[in-house]
Amino acid sequence: AVVSTQSTGSTKRVHTNDSQVVMLVAKRHELRLSLNNNNPDLDRKSVRKEINLLKNKISKRLKVINDDIAKTLAEEITSTDSSRRMFEAVRQLADRKKPPNICVKDDDGVTVGCDVKKAQILRDYFEKQYNNGEEILDAFDGPPRPLKLPISSVEVEWASKKLKNGRATGPDEIPNELLRYAGDTYHSAYAGMINTCFETNSYIDSLGEDIITPLQKPGKPKGPLKSLRPLTLS
């Protein structure tokens, strides 16, 4: 069945084979045809009211279907050991019209409505989980000094060839394809950048940062932070 839904003045066509939606759409189509027949004995007001009721039922059913699909994808992301399938599921989940809203509660059990505050709470929580309560180690040990064997452009090229295409970028926004198919000039510059970090005891923040997308664990209560599973892109 092809379902037309209207939102903000535009019409979106949704394809589905769900039996309930097919039945509701067929019934709505019959009622619309009856309105176009100009039958003088027809209670047009009642028919329009019934059409609107059917429209609401169709929308609710489509929402249930979409939520079920999103839940299935989330379960696959959190359970699969295949990186390829995981990222395919993440891409499908990201392509959904409206991603599920993550419910977050603070230490007092109050639901947080501000997205900025949600992000702050989640960042602090997952940071503690990753660090396991231990102090963060210094990036470098000892005074600035060059590596005895500096990283070469050949090593960068060799490592880049192992990267997979079609992966989401991290905070540095550098796609894997750029590293894989770049020329010697780029690999040399990248190697020089890493070597400079060791020579100066400085580091590039984006290389040590991750983008964390929280996913609701299936079957777990919404709100507690322990009910969320982190999906990390770096």
C-alpha positions, 0 to 999 in steps of 0.5 A: 500500500502507498500511504500519503501523509501530509506535514507542513504543507508537503505530501510524503508517500509511504510504502508498506505491506502491513495488513492493518495499514492496507485495510485502513487505506482501502477503507479511506479510499472508498470513503473518498470516492463516495464524496466525489460521487455527489450523492445528495443523500450522503452525510458528507460531514460524517464521512469527512469525520470518518476519513479523518479518524482513519487518517489518525489510525493510519498515522498511529499504525505507521508510527508503531511500525517505524518504532519496531523497525528502529528497535530491531536496528538498535538491537542488531547494532548492540548484538552483532559482532560484524563491523560491516553489518553494525555500520549498515544498521547504524546508517539505516537507523540514521536515515529514519525520519525521526530518531528516537528521543533518548530519555535521560534522568538526573541523579534525583530521578528527574527527566532532563528536557534540555538537550545540552544538559543531556549531553553534559550528563551523558558525557560525564557518565560515559567518561567515568565508565571508560576511565573506570574511576582512574586518573587520566594518564598524561599524553607523553612521558618525559621531555619533548624528543623525537622518535628514534624511528620517526613514523614514515609516509610509507607506514601511514599509507600502509595503515590507511589501506586497511581502512574501510570505505563508507564509515562515519567520520569522527570529530576530525571529519576526515573520511577514510576514503581521503586517507586511503586514496590520497597521494604521497604528499598527504601521507608525508604531511600526516606522518610529519604531523604525528612526528611533530607531536612527539617532538613537542609533547603536543597532541591533536585533540580530535585524534583522541576524541570520540563521537558517542551516540547513546542507544536505548538498551532493548527491554530496559527502563527509559531514563537511567543512564545504565539503560543506555549503550554507547556507540562510539565513532572515532 
